[in-house]
Amino acid sequence: MDISWQPYDGDPDGTVVGDVRVSDPIVADYLDIERELLAYLPPSYEDGDEHYPVVYMHDGQNLFDEATSYDGEWQVDETMERLAEEELEAIVVGIPNAGEKRPIEYAPFYDPAAAPDDVDIPDDAEPMGDAYADWLLKTVRPAVESTFRVSDVRGVFGSSMGGLISLYSFFRDPEAFAFVGAMSPAVGGPWHEMIECIEDAEYVDGRVYVDVGGDEFSDDPDLSDAFESGAERLVETLESVGYDEQLRYVYDDDAIHHESEWARRFPDAIRFLLP
């Protein structure tokens, strides 16, 4: 799939650093919308012929630019610029979410009977996680890899619902990705089938990073407990199917459910996933 990419030309108050490109709009048929992809390229990219690992990340609006984020940015570009000084480089692709349709787009399954009150998904909503995972493989990946020099090391990374769809993509398509990062993943409550999905898939060769905060939702202790217990059950399941040294679990005692916390933990997560 051949599309054009241009240098990122954002808001004058934007916070992007390094070489970030933006694609022509590409269509997601299952939602009948178009989205532009974002691609961060390593500092050495333009002057060499090396092929780089690629990290596909969800919620692309929040990765690089404070001006486009809806609740803060992950500072992925700043982090990758610093890690390049450690000779750790990768292409990072940001896939913007679908706005108000984000929860159902990132949901490969949904059990309304187990949903907390603040989950804004209709009981009869049709989960679109499989359609999104197909779009990632059949549209997004070719659009990226027909343009940029990528190696055969590919990973998928996200937080909350983005962590859920990252895990699902990794275990659904074991030949596609070499690693997965899931920060504060939504794997309990109405998305509990993720545990069964891993049990059915069993061990998939690759690195897995999982973390959770100890105070994810300060104003909702029950929801915080649900995220924490979901992450613990996830890790127990991963260990039960054979993960050991290829698994890293981080419990961040006072951390809340927010981009600033994910930005803080992101450097060490990438160091583990891309040794």
Residue pairs with C-beta under 8 A, 6 or more apart in sequence:
1 26
1 139
1 142
1 143
1 146
2 146
2 147
3 23
3 24
3 26
3 143
3 147
4 23
4 24
5 21
5 22
5 23
5 24
5 39
5 147
6 21
6 22
7 19
7 20
7 21
7 22
8 16
8 20
8 21
8 22
8 38
8 64
8 65
9 22
10 16
10 65
10 67
10 68
11 65
11 67
11 68
13 66
13 67
14 65
14 66
14 67
14 68
15 64
15 65
15 66
15 67
15 73
15 75
16 64
16 65
16 77
17 77
17 78
17 81
18 40
18 41
18 43
18 77
18 80
18 81
19 40
19 41
19 42
19 43
19 45
19 46
20 38
20 39
20 40
20 41
20 64
20 77
21 38
21 39
21 41
22 36
22 37
22 38
22 39
23 36
23 37
23 38
23 39
23 143
24 36
25 34
25 35
25 36
26 34
26 35
26 36
26 37
26 139
26 140
26 143
27 33
27 34
27 139
28 34
28 35
28 98
28 132
28 135
28 139
29 135
30 128
30 131
30 132
30 135
31 98
31 101
31 105
31 128
33 98
35 95
35 96
35 98
36 96
37 60
37 93
37 94
37 95
37 96
37 140
37 143
37 144
38 60
38 63
38 64
38 93
38 94
38 96
39 91
39 92
39 93
39 94
39 144
39 148
40 64
40 76
40 77
40 80
40 91
40 92
40 93
40 94
41 91
41 148
42 52
42 80
42 84
42 89
42 90
42 91
43 81
43 84
43 89
44 50
44 84
44 89
45 52
45 89
45 91
45 148
45 149
49 149
50 149
51 149
51 150
51 151
52 89
52 90
52 91
52 148
52 149
52 150
52 151
53 90
53 91
53 150
53 151
53 153
53 154
53 155
53 178
53 274
54 90
54 91
54 92
54 93
54 144
54 145
54 148
54 150
54 151
54 153
54 154
54 155
55 90
55 91
55 92
55 93
55 154
55 155
55 156
55 157
55 181
55 270
55 273
55 274
56 93
56 95
56 136
56 140
56 141
56 144
56 154
56 155
56 156
56 157
57 63
57 76
57 92
57 93
57 94
57 95
57 156
57 157
57 158
57 162
58 95
58 97
58 106
58 157
58 158
58 159
58 161
58 162
58 165
58 166
59 94
59 95
59 96
59 97
59 102
59 158
59 159
59 162
60 93
60 94
60 95
60 96
60 97
61 68
61 69
61 70
61 94
61 96
61 97
62 68
62 69
62 70
62 71
62 72
62 73
62 74
62 259
63 73
63 74
63 76
63 77
63 92
63 94
64 73
64 74
64 76
64 77
64 94
65 73
66 72
66 73
69 259
71 258
71 259
72 258
72 259
72 260
72 263
73 259
73 263
74 259
74 262
74 263
74 266
75 263
75 266
76 92
76 94
76 263
76 266
77 92
79 263
79 266
79 267
79 270
80 89
80 90
80 92
80 270
82 267
83 89
83 267
83 270
83 271
86 271
88 270
88 271
88 274
90 270
90 274
91 144
91 148
91 150
93 140
93 144
95 136
95 140
97 105
97 106
97 162
98 105
101 128
102 161
103 119
103 120
103 121
103 161
104 110
104 121
104 125
104 126
104 127
104 128
105 128
105 129
105 131
105 132
106 129
106 132
106 158
106 161
106 162
106 164
106 165
107 121
107 127
107 128
107 129
107 161
107 164
107 165
107 190
107 191
108 127
108 129
108 130
108 133
108 164
108 165
108 168
108 172
108 193
108 194
108 197
109 127
109 129
109 191
109 193
109 194
109 197
110 121
110 125
110 127
110 190
110 191
111 189
111 190
111 191
111 192
111 193
112 121
112 123
112 190
113 190
114 189
114 190
114 192
115 121
115 189
115 190
116 189
116 222
116 223
116 226
118 220
118 223
119 189
119 190
121 190
129 164
129 165
129 168
130 172
132 165
133 165
133 168
133 169
133 172
133 173
136 156
136 169
137 173
137 176
141 154
141 176
144 150
152 178
153 178
153 179
153 274
154 176
154 177
154 178
155 177
155 178
155 179
155 180
155 181
155 206
155 207
155 273
155 274
156 166
156 169
156 170
156 177
156 179
156 180
156 181
157 166
157 180
157 181
157 182
157 269
157 273
158 164
158 165
158 166
158 181
158 182
158 183
159 182
159 183
159 184
159 185
159 259
159 262
160 183
160 184
160 185
160 186
160 257
161 186
163 181
163 182
163 183
163 184
163 185
163 186
163 187
163 210
164 182
164 185
164 186
164 187
164 191
164 194
166 180
166 181
166 182
166 185
167 180
167 182
167 185
167 187
167 194
167 198
167 234
168 194
168 197
169 176
169 177
169 180
170 176
170 177
170 179
170 180
170 204
170 206
170 208
171 197
171 198
171 201
171 204
172 197
172 201
174 201
174 204
174 205
174 206
177 206
178 206
178 207
179 206
179 207
179 208
179 209
179 273
179 274
180 206
180 207
180 208
180 209
181 209
181 269
181 270
181 273
182 208
182 209
182 210
182 211
182 234
183 210
183 211
183 212
183 262
183 265
183 266
183 269
184 211
184 212
184 213
184 216
184 227
184 231
184 257
184 261
184 262
185 194
185 210
185 212
185 230
185 231
185 234
186 227
186 230
187 194
187 195
187 230
187 231
187 233
187 234
188 226
188 227
188 229
188 230
188 233
189 226
189 230
192 230
194 234
195 233
195 234
195 237
198 234
198 237
198 238
198 241
199 237
199 240
199 241
201 241
202 241
202 242
203 241
203 242
203 243
205 246
206 246
207 246
207 247
207 248
207 272
207 273
208 238
208 243
208 246
208 247
208 248
209 247
209 248
209 250
209 269
209 272
209 273
210 231
210 234
210 235
210 238
210 247
210 248
210 249
210 250
211 231
211 249
211 250
211 251
211 252
211 265
211 269
212 227
212 228
212 230
212 231
212 232
212 250
212 251
212 252
212 255
213 227
213 228
213 252
213 253
213 254
213 255
213 256
213 257
213 261
214 224
214 228
214 251
214 252
214 253
214 254
214 255
215 224
215 253
215 254
215 255
215 256
216 223
216 224
216 227
216 228
216 255
216 256
216 257
217 223
217 224
217 227
217 256
217 257
218 224
218 256
227 257
231 249
231 251
235 247
235 249
238 247
239 247
248 269
248 272
250 265
250 268
250 269
252 261
252 265
255 261
255 264
255 265
